[in-house]
Structure formats: C-alpha cells, structure tokens
Amino acid sequence: MFVHQAVVNTMCGFGVQMQTYVEATKSVYAVGCADQAVQWIESHLVLVGALALGFGLPQIAGIVLSQILISQIKTEISSMM
C-alpha cells in the first residue's frame, strides 16, 4: 500500500456547498432519473411512436404470416388423408 498517497474523496456532494449556484447545477441534478426519462419521452413522442411502429409492425406481420403458413400446412395435411 502507498502510505503517503492521498485518498480520493468519493463523498457524494463534497464541496458543492462552496460552489456558486451555476457551478453546482453542473454537478447536482435536481430532477430524478425517472422524471427526466418521462420528460424526454413526452418531448419526443413522434420519435418514440415511430420506433414503436417500426419494431411493432414487422412483429405483427410475422405473426400473421406464421398463422397463414400454419393454416396452409394444416390444409395440406388434411387433404392428404
């Protein structure tokens, strides 16, 4: 171990009270993560909706095509018997 080495201060908010308001707002977040995420989603609803459709429509198309294929296979099997 290094005896004379200074320990890095990892205390949350250390020295923030000595900063000005503008400096403190760069390192202290007044809004929580969940609230910020909701705010971001609400301000980017068009993007979120486009992504949902972009991912959802191919999934729905795959399900529909799979059901059509299953129906055709069942019809083919029943016609052979």
Residue pairs with C-beta under 8 A, 6 or more apart in sequence:
13 28
16 24
16 27
16 28
19 27
29 36
31 39
41 48
